[in-house]
């Protein structure tokens, strides 16, 4: 993958949109750059994969954010409409 494209993608996907973590390695998340693939993940389950042009192939942030909102709603007292 082009070095400039890699730097752009690292900046774009630096922080997890769910928890805000910017850590990678030692179980905190992954950053994998291959010739035709960019992959970034967080230990909390977020992951994004792009092709060599930066087009997202997979990004589960929206699903994780919905799940987190549901979890927080279940923990709270009272009822709420979704």
C-alpha positions as a Markdown table, in Angstrom:
| # | Residue | x | y | z |
|---|---|---|---|---|
| 1 | Unk | 0.0 | 0.0 | 0.0 |
| 2 | Unk | 1.1 | 3.5 | -0.8 |
| 3 | Unk | 2.9 | 5.1 | 2.3 |
| 4 | Unk | 0.9 | 8.4 | 2.0 |
| 5 | Unk | -2.4 | 6.5 | 1.8 |
| 6 | Unk | -1.4 | 4.5 | 4.9 |
| 7 | Unk | -0.7 | 7.7 | 6.8 |
| 8 | Unk | -4.1 | 9.1 | 5.8 |
| 9 | Unk | -5.8 | 5.9 | 7.0 |
| 10 | Unk | -3.9 | 5.9 | 10.3 |
| 11 | Unk | -5.1 | 9.4 | 10.9 |
| 12 | Unk | -8.6 | 8.7 | 9.9 |
| 13 | Unk | -8.9 | 5.5 | 12.0 |
| 14 | Unk | -6.6 | 6.5 | 14.9 |
| 15 | Unk | -9.3 | 6.4 | 17.6 |
| 16 | Unk | -12.0 | 3.8 | 18.2 |
| 17 | Unk | -15.3 | 5.5 | 17.6 |
| 18 | Unk | -16.9 | 3.4 | 20.4 |
| 19 | Unk | -14.5 | 3.8 | 23.3 |
| 20 | Unk | -12.0 | 6.4 | 22.0 |
| 21 | Unk | -8.9 | 4.1 | 22.5 |
| 22 | Unk | -5.9 | 4.9 | 20.2 |
| 23 | Unk | -3.8 | 2.0 | 21.4 |
| 24 | Unk | -2.6 | -0.9 | 19.3 |
| 25 | Unk | -0.5 | -4.0 | 20.2 |
| 26 | Unk | -0.2 | -6.1 | 23.4 |
| 27 | Unk | -3.9 | -7.0 | 23.1 |
| 28 | Unk | -5.2 | -3.4 | 23.0 |
| 29 | Unk | -6.0 | -3.5 | 19.2 |
| 30 | Unk | -4.5 | -4.2 | 15.8 |
| 31 | Unk | -3.1 | -2.3 | 12.9 |
| 32 | Unk | -2.4 | -4.4 | 9.9 |
| 33 | Unk | -1.2 | -2.9 | 6.6 |
| 34 | Unk | -0.8 | -5.1 | 3.6 |
| 35 | Unk | -0.4 | -4.4 | -0.1 |
| 36 | Unk | -4.1 | -4.3 | -0.8 |
| 37 | Unk | -5.6 | -4.0 | 2.7 |
| 38 | Unk | -5.7 | -1.7 | 5.8 |
| 39 | Unk | -7.1 | -3.2 | 9.0 |
| 40 | Unk | -7.6 | -1.5 | 12.4 |
| 41 | Unk | -9.3 | -2.9 | 15.4 |
| 42 | Unk | -9.9 | -2.2 | 19.1 |
| 43 | Unk | -9.9 | -4.7 | 22.0 |
| 44 | Unk | -13.5 | -3.8 | 22.6 |
| 45 | Unk | -14.7 | -5.2 | 19.3 |
| 46 | Unk | -14.5 | -2.4 | 16.8 |
| 47 | Unk | -12.9 | -3.2 | 13.5 |
| 48 | Unk | -12.5 | -1.5 | 10.1 |
| 49 | Unk | -11.0 | -2.8 | 6.9 |
| 50 | Unk | -10.4 | -0.8 | 3.7 |
| 51 | Unk | -9.1 | -1.6 | 0.3 |
| 52 | Unk | -5.9 | -0.1 | -1.0 |
| 53 | Unk | -7.8 | 3.1 | -2.1 |
| 54 | Unk | -9.3 | 3.7 | 1.4 |
| 55 | Unk | -12.8 | 2.4 | 0.5 |
| 56 | Unk | -14.3 | 0.7 | 3.5 |
| 57 | Unk | -14.9 | -3.0 | 3.0 |
| 58 | Unk | -16.1 | -3.5 | 6.6 |
| 59 | Unk | -16.8 | -1.2 | 9.6 |
| 60 | Unk | -18.8 | -2.4 | 12.5 |
| 61 | Unk | -18.8 | 0.9 | 14.5 |
| 62 | Unk | -22.5 | 1.6 | 13.9 |
| 63 | Unk | -23.6 | -1.9 | 15.2 |
| 64 | Unk | -21.4 | -1.6 | 18.3 |
| 65 | Unk | -22.7 | 1.9 | 19.1 |
| 66 | Unk | -26.3 | 0.6 | 18.9 |
| 67 | Unk | -25.3 | -2.3 | 21.2 |
| 68 | Unk | -23.6 | 0.0 | 23.7 |
| 69 | Unk | -26.7 | 2.2 | 23.8 |
| 70 | Unk | -28.9 | -0.8 | 24.3 |
| 71 | Unk | -26.7 | -2.1 | 27.1 |
| 72 | Unk | -26.8 | 1.2 | 28.9 |
| 73 | Unk | -30.5 | 1.4 | 28.5 |
| 74 | Unk | -30.9 | -2.0 | 30.1 |
| 75 | Unk | -28.7 | -1.0 | 33.0 |
| 76 | Unk | -30.7 | 2.2 | 33.7 |
| 77 | Unk | -33.8 | 2.3 | 35.8 |
| 78 | Unk | -37.2 | 2.7 | 34.4 |
| 79 | Unk | -38.4 | 2.1 | 30.9 |
| 80 | Unk | -37.7 | 3.9 | 27.7 |
| 81 | Unk | -38.9 | 3.7 | 24.1 |
| 82 | Unk | -36.5 | 2.8 | 21.4 |
